[in-house]
């Protein structure tokens, strides 16, 4: 550890830690970024976890929010060697009938795939395409009076609704199933207030920006952000797990890419008793059970469009997915879960040996679950792609508890940094006019446990850094 004094130190190099460090360094501060593992990235890591030559993303693999993030738009990714690849179809949702709902970049083509619900889909999403560019910075930030209050109110009126309520707009299994899969990204019961928000954002992002993957894997984005940070004068130390503030060099500000559980475990921080009590009541959501496969060939879905999709949602009807998510949130391990699946090698041949493929999938499970979901997930895939199991060369599994061991921020396997329900949508991790400040002077939280929550967009770190700059510099 360097003995040099710094203006600011950032602990944790996930997308939010990197965003915070870059924002501070850009504003003329001297910044040290510290990472416990040997590489930067947090959820943006890629590794050979099934067999040599097969490059799998450990967590984040498809990046609809990265391409639309106001912060990431300021990063010269093209000059840093990051190549975004856009699948022909953003997402597909097959049904047991053999039909599928298709999320195309084109809203018209998407509507066409939804039959008699096509017009209703366009009437729901088209207005959002017009207002989203105006409200994205307000929506992806702390609670405040918006710059475009009328547009924000239009978005908020829909986002606040339970996904079950918006589902009533549709009559066909295709439209209802597509909506269920999108809303299930919120990782909470679809009957919850505000469970529509993430689904609306993801569909809007598809039509405006697309759902890209990163050539070579998500680690390339992390490496590019780290390299950019160093080119503007920042310093990175890896392989240094911080257990106490006393381990750090002198600085005026400390920004922590940690969730409340890690914050409470950090020694010598001297948090106030009232702030500590609020952190202790912070709620984590469902975990995930994740699988990666090395495959002999692409997954042969019964529906041809699914073989062109960057992301496939498995779970058939709205009712099946809603029931699975509700039961899982109540601590019941799913038997027919909602499964989110992707095959990056459909569009990026560099990720596997010639002629071979990779795929990954996860399902939601009760927080901290250790139950092996391998057979259940593979049965869900086989349901829509008979013969899938015969293509498997090797598999890797990681349960919710193991996911936390890999990355302590994934508490109980919660990849969102805490449940994003109405009670914690903006009041995360505590109810405060400035959720990024902690009760310790000069110490800030910049993780996905602050607004706007999980996702590879960097906006939590960006807003935390702005708050720090206003307060101290």
GUFI-224270 format. One record per atom (N, C-alpha, C, O): x, y, z. Coordinates in steps of 0.05 Angstrom, whole numbers, plus 5000, padded with zeros to 4 digits. Last residue first. Layout:
<pts>
XYZ ...
</pts>
This chain:
<pts>
470053904960 472054014943 471054264928 472554384912 465953684992 468653705003 470653854985 472753934995 460753684969 461153704997 463953785006 464253935025 461453624914 459953854924 460453904954 460654124964 464253134912 465453384902 464053634913 465453824920 460352784932 462852824946 464253084937 465253234954 456552814892 455852894919 458352954935 458453154950 459452604849 458552874848 457852984875 458453214882 460152074869 462552244865 461652544863 463052714874 454951894868 456351914893 458752094891 459352244910 453951914813 452452094830 453752114858 453852334870 457551504796 457651774785 456351974803 457452184810 455751044823 458451164828 458751444819 459951614832 450750994798 450951014828 453651144835 453751334851 451950934744 450651184753 450751214784 450751444793 453950484719 455850664732 454650904745 456051074756 451450074694 451050344683 452850554696 453150764685 449549484700 452049594691 451649864677 451449874653 445449424759 445749454730 448449574723 449449734738 441849674818 443549494803 443449534773 441649664762 440750374835 440650094839 442349934819 444050054806 441350924826 438850804819 438750504823 436850374813 441650954898 440151004874 442051034850 444151154853 445650424928 444750704927 443150734901 443350564884 447549934921 445649964944 444850254947 443450324966 451349944883 448649914874 446649914896 444249894891 455750444915 455050184904 452150174893 450750384894 457950854944 457650894915 456850634901 457150614876 458051235002 457350974991 456751014961 455251194954 463251595035 460951585018 460551295008 462451145005 466152005084 465851735074 463151705060 461051785070 466452495108 468252445086 468052165074 469552095056 464352265171 465152495154 467152415132 469152275137 459451775174 462251835179 463152065160 462752045136 454551665155 454651835179 457551905186 457952075204 455051745083 454651585107 454751775131 455052015127 451851965023 453352025047 452951805069 450651705071 448051784987 450851704983 452651765007 454651645011 443052004997 443451725004 446351625001 447051415010 441052565020 443452485005 444152205012 445752155030 436452545048 436552735025 438952685008 438952744984 434451875065 436252105068 436052285044 435552195021 433751255087 432051485080 433651735086 434151805109 438950825060 437450945082 435651175071 436051265049 441450665015 440850455035 439250565058 438250405075 435250814987 437250604990 439950734994 440750904978 430251034970 431251054998 433150825003 432850675022 428750904919 430351144922 431551164950 433551294954 427050374929 427550464902 429450704902 431450724888 425250124974 428150164971 428950264943 431250234935 419850084972 420950184997 423950244994 425050385011 418849864922 418150144926 419350254952 419950494953 424749454910 421849504912 421349794919 423249944922 429849214898 429049464886 425949494886 424749554866 433948924948 431448914933 430649194923 430849384939 441048944937 438648994954 436149004937 436249094914 444448874894 445349044917 443049114936 443149324949 443148524855 442048794852 442948984875 442149214876 444348004864 446148154846 445248444842 446548584827 444347604917 442847834907 444748004890 446548134901 446947194944 446547164915 444947394902 444247374879 447647374995 445747164990 445147114961 443046994955 450247934966 449447824992 447147624987 445047694977 454848104931 452447944923 451447794948 451647554950 459348304954 457148494949 454548344941 452448464943 463147894955 461547954979 459348154975 457448164992 463747434907 463647724909 461947794933 459447774932 464346894924 465947004901 466047304902 468247424899 460746864965 463546804971 465346914949 467547014954 456046964935 456947164955 459847114963 461247304968 455946494906 456146754892 457046974911 458647144903 454946114944 457546124932 458046384917 460246484915 449546234954 451446264975 454346284964 455946444973 447246104904 446946374915 449046424937 450246644938 451745694865 449245744879 449346024892 451446154891 454145544803 454745704827 452145774840 450445904828 457145084757 454845194771 455845354795 457945304806 459044904692 459845014717 457345134731 455745264718 460044354646 458344564658 459744664684 461444524696 461644104580 462344154609 460544374620 459644544605 458743974535 461443864539 462243874568 463243684579 452243854514 453843964536 456543814536 456643574538 448543664479 450643834468 452643924488 454644054482 444643394505 446543234490 448843404478 450843294469 441343784525 443143644544 445243484529 447443444540 438143924480 440144114491 442243964508 444644004505 433943624463 436643534455 438843714466 441243654462 429244144454 429743864458 432543774447 433243854425 428144704476 430244624458 430944324463 433044264475 424344764514 424044934490 426144864469 425944954446 425844384552 422944424546 422544574520 420644524505 431144474560 430344244544 427444264535 426644164514 430744894596 431844944569 431044724550 430244774528 428544634640 427144864628 428144914600 426544984582 432544254650 429944164641 428244384629 426844344609 436544594668 436944454643 434344334633 433944324608 434144764717 434744964695 435044814669 433944904649 433744274744 431344434739 431844634717 430144664699 439044094748 437043934733 434644104725 433544074703 441244534780 442244444754 440144304737 439644384715 440344744829 438244784810 439044674782 437644734762 441744564894 442744534866 440344544847 438644374847 441145014947 439944784932 440944794903 440845004890 442545434978 444745254970 443745014953 445244834946 440346114983 439745834977 442245674968 443945784953 440746654993 442446475007 442046185002 443346015015 434046784976 436646904984 438246705001 437246595021 431246324930 431146464956 433946554964 435946424958 432746474861 432446284883 432146444909 432846684909 432246544790 432146664817 431546444837 430046254832 437146264745 434346294755 434446424782 436546414796 441346354687 440846354716 437846364721 436246444705 446246154639 443446194648 443346224678 445046114692 450246124580 449946154609 446946204615 445446294598 454445804532 451845914540 451845944570 453345814585 458945744477 458445774506 455545864509 454445994491 461345274426 459745504436 459745504467 460445314480 465545104369 464245054395 462845304404 463045514392 468145244322 465945064320 464445004346 462444874346 474045384356 472645384331 470545164330 471044934336 473045544426 474545424404 472745404379 470345414381 470046194444 470245904446 471945794423 472345924403 469746734433 469346654461 469646344465 469546254488 469846904381 472446904396 472246784424 474246734437 464946944359 466246684356 468846664372 469946454376 459547234375 462347284381 463847024382 463946884403 454447074365 455247324353 458247394358 459247584347 453946604391 452346634367 453346874351 453146884326 456646654438 458146564414 456446554389 457546514367 452946784479 454646994466 456046914441 456447074423 447046614494 449246474480 450946674465 450546734442 443146634554 444546774532 446646594520 447946434534 437246664595 439346514581 440546684559 439246844546 433546614653 434646804634 437146674622 438946594636 427746294674 430546264668 431346474647 430046504627 423246194724 423946384703 426946354699 428446394717 422445494743 423245774747 423345934721 423445824699 419445034767 419345124739 419945424739 418145584736 420945024820 421144774804 420844824774 421844664758 424345454866 422645414843 423045134830 425345034829 424045444937 425745404913 423945324889 422245154892 421045934974 420545674962 422245644937 422045804919 421246444996 423146245006 422745964995 423945775005 418246824973 417246724999 419046495010 418346375030 420546894924 420847104943 419947024971 420847144991 418546424900 421446444906 421946664927 423546634945 413146554893 413946334911 416846354919 417546304942 413746984856 412447014882 413246804902 414046864924 416146734812 417546954826 416347004854 417847054873 412246344799 414946264806 416346484822 417646434842 407846664785 407646474808 410446394817 410946374841 409946944741 409047094764 408846904789 409646984811 410746514705 413046674715 412246824740 413846834759 405546324697 407646144707 409946304719 410946234740 402846784678 402046664703 404246484714 404646484738 405346874628 405547074650 404946944677 406346994696 408346264602 406246464607 406846654629 408546614646 414946114593 412346094579 410546324588 411046554581 420046104609 418046094630 415246104619 413246104635 425846434590 424446174590 422546174614 423346224637 428646894546 427146864571 425446614570 423846574552 434847004517 432346854515 431146824543 432546744562 438847464481 437747374507 435147224502 433547294485 440047494428 442147534447 441347444475 443047344490 437147044380 436847244402 439247254420 440447054426 436846664343 438146904335 438247114357 439347334353 433946254363 436746194356 438246434346 440546424339 428846444366 430346424392 433346374386 435046434403 426946374315 427746644323 429346634349 431146804353 425445834313 427845924299 428846194309 431246244310 423445434365 422845674351 425345794339 427245854354 426445034388 424244954370 423445204353 422845174329 433445144392 430745194401 428745114379 429245134355 439044884399 437144864377 434344894388 432944704393 444845214418 442345104428 440245114406 439745324394 450645044378 448745234389 446245094399 445644864390 455144524402 453744664381 451844864393 451244844417 457744344447 458744254421 457544414398 458744424376 459244814500 457344664483 458644574457 460444714446 459944964567 461444934542 459844734525 459144524534 455745364608 456245114593 458245164571 458245374558 453945584673 455345634648 455945364635 456545164648 448945824718 450245604704 451645704679 450745884665 446846064781 447846114754 449245864744 450645724758 441746274820 443346034815 444146054786 442546064768 440946864859 440846724834 442546474835 444446464850 436347134910 438947074899 438646944871 436446924861 431947674926 432447404918 435247374908 436447564897 434648214967 432548074952 433347794946 435147674958 435548535030 436648415006 434448254993 432548155006 434449135065 433348875057 434648785030 434648935011 436749445124 436749435095 436049155086 436948955098 437349465178 434649405168 434449405138 432349365126 442449625185 441749355194 439049275185 438449035183 442150155170 443549965152 442749675160 442549505142 439550365215 438250375189 439550175169 438150035154 443550295254 440950155256 439450145230 438249945223 447550635234 448050345236 445350195237 445049985224 445051125243 445651045215 446150735214 445150605196 444951125299 442451135284 442851045255 441150905244 450351095313 448650875320 446050875304 444950665297 455051265261 453251335283 451451105289 450950935271 461350935249 458751025240 456951085264 457350975286 467050815248 465750985268 463151105257 462751355256 470750495223 469350695207 467850895224 467451125216 473550065242 474550335248 473150555232 474350775228 472049565192 472849655218 473849945219 474750055199 466349365159 468849505156 469649635182 468149785194 461349155166 463648985174 466349125172 468349025181 457949525145 457849475174 460149315184 460949335207 459349465091 459849725105 459849685135 461549795149 457448965080 460349005080 461049265094 463149285108 451949085084 453148875100 456148905102 457248885124 450949505046 450849555075 452149335092 453349395113 456049414994 453349415004 453249455034 455349435047 460949844963 460249624981 457249644987 456049854985 464950224944 463250064927 462449814941 463249594933 465950804978 465950524982 463950394962 461550444964 470651324983 468151234970 468150934969 470150804961 473251825023 473251535018 470551465006 468451525017 477152425025 474652285020 475151985014 477151915003 482252575038 480052745047 477352605044 475552665059 487052105064 485452225042 483352395054 482652375078 492551685078 491051925085 489552025060 490652045039 491750985062 493251235064 491451465072 488951435072 488450465101 488550655079 490550875083 491050955106 487750155146 489550055125 490150265103 492050235088 483650385175 486350445183 488450335164 490750425165 479050155156 479750415146 482650495153 483950645138 479749465144 479549685163 480349945149 482149945132 479949115103 478249035125 477949265145 476049255161 480949065035 480949245057 478949155079 476549115073 485148694996 482548685008 482548855034 484048795052 488448744942 488748874968 485948894980 484549084976 488848644888 489748444906 490048544935 491748444950 490949294860 489349044861 490448854881 492648884891 490649964854 491949754869 490049514870 487849544881 491350504809 489850264817 491650074832 493850014824 490751204800 492450974807 490650754817 488650794831 489751694747 488951544770 490851314775 492351224758 490851984700 492452034724 491751874748 493051904769 488451844655 487852114664 489052164692 488552364705 490051324649 491051514629 490451804638 491851984630 487251054689 490151104693 491251304673 493051454680 482051064667 482551184693 485551244697 486251454707 482950734622 482251024619 482851174645 483851394644 483850244647 486050374631 485450674627 487350834629 478850154671 481250174687 483550314673 484950484684 475750134625 475250344645 477650384663 478350604670 478049674601 478049934587 477650164607 478950374605 476949274638 479749344632 479949614619 481749774625 471249274634 472549344659 475449424655 476349624666 470749104581 469749364589 471049454615 471849694618 473148604584 474248804566 473249084573 474749284570 469748304615 472348394627 473648614610 475048784621 465648144583 465248384598 467848484611 468048724617 468147904518 467147874546 467148144561 468448334553 469247914464 471247804482 470447784511 471847664527 464948444455 466748254442 468948174461 470348344472 459248484493 461848604489 463748384477 463948174488 452448574469 454448434485 457248554478 457448704458 446749034471 449248924461 450748744480 450248744504 440849184456 441949024479 444548894470 444548664462 438749844435 439549564431 440649444457 441149584477 436750374437 439650334437 440450044430 442650004419 431150394431 432750634427 435650574422 436950704406 429149884440 428250034416 429950284411 430150364388 431749754489 432049584465 431349744440 432949744420 429950144524 432850134517 433249964492 434950034475 424649984529 425250234518 428150244508 428750344486 425449494556 424249494529 424749764515 425249764491 427849684603 429249494586 428049494558 429549484538 423950024626 426550134618 427949944598 429150044579 419849654635 419449874617 422049994607 422350054583 422449324673 421449214648 421049434627 421749394604 423249684716 425549574701 424749454674 426149484655 417749814731 419750014723 422049894706 422549994684 414049464751 414049514722 416449674713 417149674689 414149464805 415549234792 415549264761 416849114747 411449854832 413849934818 415349704805 417649744796 408649394878 408649664867 411349724856 413449664868 408648694861 409648914877 409249184863 409449194838 407348274829 405148424841 406048664857 404348814867 411948014817 410848194796 408348344806 407448534792 416947994867 414247914858 413148114838 413348354842 423548104838 421548134860 418848034850 418547994826 427148244796 427748054817 426148104842 427148134864 426748534750 426648684775 427248514799 427748614821 426248184709 428948284714 429048454740 431148504751 420848114703 422147934722 425148014727 426347914745 419348444662 418848534689 420348364710 421048464731 420748114619 422048374622 421748464651 423648554664 417347674626 420247634626 421747894631 423747904645 412347924622 413147784647 416147754648 417347804669 412348094569 412248294590 413148164617 414648294632 412147594542 414447784538 414547984561 416748044571 407147414561 409647274568 412047454564 413847454582 403647774538 403747754567 406347614576 407547684597 404647684483 405147954495 405447934526 407148064538 403347124479 405847234470 406547494484 408647524496 398147064497 400346944513 403047054505 404847084522 394147654491 395447424479 397647324498 398847474514 392348104518 390647874518 392147624508 391447394516 394448664559 394848474537 393048224540 392348154562 393448954603 393049094578 393048894555 391948944534 395048664646 392148644639 391548794613 389348774602 400148794657 399748554641 396848534632 396248414611 399749214692 400249284663 399849034646 399149064622 398948904738 396849094729 397249164699 395349154684 403548624746 401048474742 398848654731 397148564715 407249014757 407348884731 404848724725 403948704702 404549584790 405349304791 405349194762 403649264746 406950244772 404850044772 406049764776 408249714768 410850614766 410050564793 408050324795 407550224816 411450684711 413550534726 412550454754 413450254764 407151024697 407250744688 409150574705 408550344712 408451484723 405751384725 405551094717 404050944728 413751604707 413251504733 410451384737 410151194753 412951804655 414351554659 413651434686 413151194688 410052264668 408952074649 410251804652 408951594652 413652524701 411052434712 409752224694 408552034704 417652654666 418252464687 415652354700 415552124707 414953034634 415852774622 416452564644 415752334640 414253424674 411953304660 412653044648 411152844650 419553554692 417553434710 415253304696 414253104705 425553534677 423153524659 420853404675 420253164671 428653524721 429053744702 426653764683 425953984674 425453354784 426553294758 426753544740 425353744744 427653394849 425753514831 426853484803 429053594797 429752724869 430053014868 427953124850 426552974836 433052144886 430452274886 430952584888 432252674907 438751994844 437352014870 434652164867 434252294846 438051664779 439351834799 437851834825 435851694827 435451544730 437751394739 439451564759 441851594756 431551934721 430751664729 433051504740 432651344759 434652374705 432952394729 432252114739 432352064763 436952164658 438652254680 437152284706 438252234728 432352054627 434151834636 435951924659 436451764677 428752404607 428452344635 430552154645 430652094669 429652484553 429352714569 429452654599 430252824615 429751964531 432152124530 432052374548 434152474557 424151834542 426351714557 428951874555 430251914576 420152054510 420852194534 423352084548 424552224564 419751724465 420052004461 421052144486 422652334484 419051224485 421351264468 421851564463 424151644459 414251264511 416751254527 419151304510 421151414520 410451244470 410851494485 413451494501 414651704505 411250674455 411950904438 412351164452 414251304447 409150324494 412050374493 412750624477 414650764483 403550304490 404850314516 407650424514 408550584530 402450274437 401250494452 402450524480 402550744491 405149804424 406150064413 404950294429 406350494434 401749434450 404549454457 405749724448 407049864463 397049514422 397149574451 399949604460 400549774477 398549324372 397749604375 397849694404 398749914410 399448774385 401548944374 400949234378 402749394386 395748404399 396748584420 398848784410 399848944426 395048084355 392948284361 393648464384 392248664389 401947974348 399247934338 397348154345 397948394341 407148054362 405248024384 402348004375 400448014391 410448154321 410747894333 408647844354 408347614364 409248684310 408348484291 408448204303 406848034297 412048944351 409148944352 407948724333 405948604339 417248864332 416348744357 413348724358 412248514366 417049164286 417448874283 416648734309 415548514308 416349674310 414349574292 414649264288 412649124288 420949754340 418449714354 416249604336 414549464346 427049444327 424849584315 422349534331 421549304336 429849074357 430649364359 428349534348 427849754359 425048604382 426848704362 427648994369 426449124385 423048104419 423748384423 425948464403 428248404407 417947664405 420647744398 420948044403 419448204394 414747074428 414747364426 417547464422 419447354434 413446474393 415146634411 414546924406 413947014384 410645794388 410846074381 412746224400 413546114421 410445314414 412345344392 412645624382 414545694368 407345284458 405945234432 407945234409 407245154387 410245454500 410045164496 408745094470 409044874460 414146014477 411845904490 411845604485 413145504466 419946444483 418446224471 416146124489 416246154514 422147044473 420646914495 418946694483 416746744474 428247394461 426047234452 424747094475 426047034495 431748014447 430747804466 428447654453 426847764437 434248244401 435048304429 434248084448 435847984464 436747974343 434347994359 435348044388 437047894398 441948034325 439748094306 437148124321 435548294313 446248354374 444848124363 442648214344 441548434346 451648764369 448748784371 447448534358 447548504334 457348884405 456148714385 453148714389 452248664412 462249364417 459649274424 458449124400 458549214377 468849354435 467049324412 464449214421 464248994432 473949744460 471549594467 469649594443 468949804431 478550054452 478449784441 476049614449 476049374445 478450574464 479650394484 479450094476 480149914491 475650824425 478550874426 480050684446 482450644444 470650654440 471650574414 474750614413 476150444402 469750894490 470150604489 471350524462 473050334461 470651424520 471251364491 471851064487 474150984482 465251594561 467651444559 468251374530 466451264516 460251824563 462552004563 465251864561 467351994560 456751414566 456851554541 459151754539 459951844518 456951274619 458551114600 458751244573 460551194558 453151654640 455951664647 457651514626 459651624617 448251514616 449351784611 452351804619 453851944606 447350884586 448151034610 449351304604 451151334588 446450564543 444750804546 445550974570 444351184574 450050154547 450050314522 448450564525 448850754510 448749944597 451450054592 451450234568 452650454568 443749714592 444049964607 446750094603 447050344605 444549244562 442749454553 443049714567 442649924554 448748794559 449049064570 447149274559 448049464547 450248154582 448848304562 448348584574 447748604598 453248004627 454047914601 452748054578 453948094557 455347964694 454148124674 455148044646 457548024642 458447464715 455747564722 454547714699 452847604685 462647224686 461947124712 459147214721 457647064732 462647004620 462247234637 461247134664 459346984665 467546554593 464846604605 464846864621 466846924635 470846264542 470846514558 468046584567 466346654551 474345704533 471545794534 471346024553 471645994578 479545544537 478745664512 475845754511 475045884492 478645014582 480445194569 479345284542 478445134526 472045024614 474244874601 476045084587 475145304581 469345354652 468345084645 470644914634 471244694643 471645834660 470645694684 469445424677 468645284696 475546314643 475146034633 474245864656 475945754671 472246954650 474246754657 473546484644 471346444636 470847634663 470647414644 472847214650 475147294655 466948124698 469247954695 468747724677 466447624675 463548544723 464548544695 467048384693 469248494687 462548574777 460848404761 461648384732 460548224717 469048764786 466648694800 464948494785 465848274780 473749004760 471348924745 468848874761 466648934752 480848854761 478549034765 476148904752 476348724735 484248294792 483448454768 481048634775 479548574793 484948064840 487348124824 486748274798 488548364785 480748364891 481648154873 483948244856 484748474857 480148864917 480948624932 481948404915 483748254923 482449494896 480749254890 481849014904 484348964904 482350194898 483349944910 481349724905 478949754909 484650784870 482550574868 483650314878 485750214868 486051434886 486951164888 484550974888 482751004904 486752074857 484951864866 486351594865 487751524846 486852754860 488552524859 487052294872 486252314895 482353154820 483153034845 485252814840 485452704818 480053364773 482653474782 483653354809 485653454819 475653114754 475353374766 477853474781 477653654798 477352614738 476752814717 476453094729 476953294715 477352374788 479852424775 479552634753 481152814749 471752314797 473452474815 476052554802 476852784804 470351984754 469052244757 470752424775 471052664769 473451524763 473951684739 472751964742 474052154735 471251344812 474051414810 474651594786 476051794788 465951244797 466551434818 469451534816 469951774817 466650834759 465351094751 465951304772 466551534764 468950434790 470450554768 469350814760 470751004754 464650334825 467150424836 468950554814 470150764819 460950154786 460450404802 462950504815 463350754816 463049684765 462449914747 462050174762 462650394752 467949524816 465749464798 465149704781 466549904783 472249594852 472549674824 470449554806 470949484783 473549834916 471849674900 471749774871 471250014866 474250454943 474650174949 472550014933 470150054937 477751044929 475350884923 476050594928 478050494918 479951634958 480451344955 477851214950 475851254964 482252294945 480152104948 481151814944 482851774927 487152554949 484652704954 482452514960 480852564978 492452214985 490652254962 488352434969 487552464993 499252115002 496652225008 495052264983 496152334962 503051505000 502351764988 499651854998 497851685002 504351005013 504151195035 503351475026 503051665042 501250434982 502750684981 502250865005 500150865017 501749765000 500050005000 501850255000 503650275016 
</pts>
